[in-house]
């Protein structure tokens, strides 16, 4: 059995790498490592660029439904109580003292302008008129004689002028009494209907005694008081509908002819006159009715769909789409709730675009494609009209 010494003696000698080989392969390994790192860096940059392009391409294909910010131009129905008055109405009085000799018309009669209504006997005026005629005749004759005498230089020009002046005075008194006597005929001042007769034959009358009442009821004037909030929307020529309880289901067409142009400080309302044709005579002066306006407020509030809001901790926000088709979140101030729409008090401009049913995934600056949001089913032009019964009783 060989000893350890013999085994070491017969073992082959150990070889060591030459110094030249190590000197060659060392730099090569370093260069290879650096090249590997460079390739990995380039690959990572290309991969990130590819991901960015893919993300941008994917985002450029995001399509959102948008709606336009608009004013609430739906007609607003305003219902107000109205009092009907005749277009022209007056009470007729005599112009002189006397007795009723005859009345020609009675309650309910239609008359024309200038028609004879009654005759008044005026005995005192008749007596005064006879005296005035006698005075005028005397003054006329005296003035003629004194004019002839003045021409012959018998009397002075001063005396003649006094007699001529006295004649003119008597003539004026006579003409005044003739006109007063003419007042014994009571004449209709305008066409209309006799609504009252306050005297009988033989009654003693004076200038303060009412004789007849006459009213012209075609057209009728309907007066309403419009609240301050609606007054700017009422203009001459505005259409209106008038209804009365006596004719259910029937509307009478009317038009605004006058507005007061000022508010009553006590009620903060403006008086408005609506004229209603009444050719058939169905409506009467003094009736009570309701007047309905369909108003469009040019300064109406801005509205957006109710599903365009996101209520966040900072407050309500909407996603708007800029001219560059990019998302921009805007914080807004909301007002009244109209059901399918909400009033916007601040934060948006008219005609800007907002995203319907937005999500938190829509980030600021995201480029999108847009399409109009479909209108709610069953929506009609008047479906959103609001009704205001301000002042209705």
Secondary structure as the mmCIF struct_conf table of DSSP 4:
data_model
#
loop_
_struct_conf.conf_type_id
_struct_conf.id
_struct_conf.beg_label_comp_id
_struct_conf.beg_label_asym_id
_struct_conf.beg_label_seq_id
_struct_conf.end_label_comp_id
_struct_conf.end_label_asym_id
_struct_conf.end_label_seq_id
HELX_RH_AL_P HELX_RH_AL_P1 UNK A 4 UNK A 10
BEND BEND1 UNK A 11 UNK A 11
HELX_LH_PP_P HELX_LH_PP_P1 UNK A 12 UNK A 15
HELX_RH_AL_P HELX_RH_AL_P2 UNK A 19 UNK A 59
TURN_TY1_P TURN_TY1_P1 UNK A 60 UNK A 61
STRN STRN1 UNK A 63 UNK A 68
STRN STRN2 UNK A 70 UNK A 71
BEND BEND2 UNK A 74 UNK A 74
STRN STRN3 UNK A 76 UNK A 93
BEND BEND3 UNK A 95 UNK A 96
STRN STRN4 UNK A 98 UNK A 103
TURN_TY1_P TURN_TY1_P2 UNK A 107 UNK A 108
STRN STRN5 UNK A 110 UNK A 111
TURN_TY1_P TURN_TY1_P3 UNK A 113 UNK A 114
STRN STRN6 UNK A 116 UNK A 121
HELX_RH_AL_P HELX_RH_AL_P3 UNK A 123 UNK A 151
TURN_TY1_P TURN_TY1_P4 UNK A 152 UNK A 153
BEND BEND4 UNK A 154 UNK A 155
HELX_RH_AL_P HELX_RH_AL_P4 UNK A 157 UNK A 182
TURN_TY1_P TURN_TY1_P5 UNK A 183 UNK A 184
STRN STRN7 UNK A 185 UNK A 187
BEND BEND5 UNK A 189 UNK A 191
STRN STRN8 UNK A 192 UNK A 197
TURN_TY1_P TURN_TY1_P6 UNK A 201 UNK A 202
STRN STRN9 UNK A 204 UNK A 205
TURN_TY1_P TURN_TY1_P7 UNK A 207 UNK A 208
BEND BEND6 UNK A 209 UNK A 209
STRN STRN10 UNK A 210 UNK A 227
HELX_RH_AL_P HELX_RH_AL_P5 UNK A 228 UNK A 231
TURN_TY1_P TURN_TY1_P8 UNK A 232 UNK A 233
TURN_TY1_P TURN_TY1_P9 UNK A 236 UNK A 237
STRN STRN11 UNK A 239 UNK A 243
HELX_RH_3T_P HELX_RH_3T_P1 UNK A 245 UNK A 247
TURN_TY1_P TURN_TY1_P10 UNK A 248 UNK A 249
STRN STRN12 UNK A 252 UNK A 259
BEND BEND7 UNK A 261 UNK A 262
STRN STRN13 UNK A 264 UNK A 264
TURN_TY1_P TURN_TY1_P11 UNK A 265 UNK A 268
STRN STRN14 UNK A 269 UNK A 276
TURN_TY1_P TURN_TY1_P12 UNK A 279 UNK A 280
BEND BEND8 UNK A 283 UNK A 283
TURN_TY1_P TURN_TY1_P13 UNK A 285 UNK A 286
STRN STRN15 UNK A 288 UNK A 295
TURN_TY1_P TURN_TY1_P14 UNK A 298 UNK A 299
HELX_LH_PP_P HELX_LH_PP_P2 UNK A 300 UNK A 301
STRN STRN16 UNK A 302 UNK A 305
HELX_RH_3T_P HELX_RH_3T_P2 UNK A 306 UNK A 308
STRN STRN17 UNK A 310 UNK A 312
TURN_TY1_P TURN_TY1_P15 UNK A 313 UNK A 314
STRN STRN18 UNK A 315 UNK A 321
TURN_TY1_P TURN_TY1_P16 UNK A 323 UNK A 324
BEND BEND9 UNK A 325 UNK A 325
STRN STRN19 UNK A 326 UNK A 326
STRN STRN20 UNK A 327 UNK A 331
STRN STRN21 UNK A 333 UNK A 337
BEND BEND10 UNK A 339 UNK A 340
STRN STRN22 UNK A 341 UNK A 346
BEND BEND11 UNK A 347 UNK A 347
TURN_TY1_P TURN_TY1_P17 UNK A 350 UNK A 351
STRN STRN23 UNK A 353 UNK A 355
TURN_TY1_P TURN_TY1_P18 UNK A 356 UNK A 357
TURN_TY1_P TURN_TY1_P19 UNK A 360 UNK A 361
TURN_TY1_P TURN_TY1_P20 UNK A 364 UNK A 365
STRN STRN24 UNK A 367 UNK A 367
STRN STRN25 UNK A 369 UNK A 372
HELX_LH_PP_P HELX_LH_PP_P3 UNK A 373 UNK A 376
TURN_TY1_P TURN_TY1_P21 UNK A 377 UNK A 378
TURN_TY1_P TURN_TY1_P22 UNK A 381 UNK A 384
STRN STRN26 UNK A 387 UNK A 388
TURN_TY1_P TURN_TY1_P23 UNK A 390 UNK A 391
#
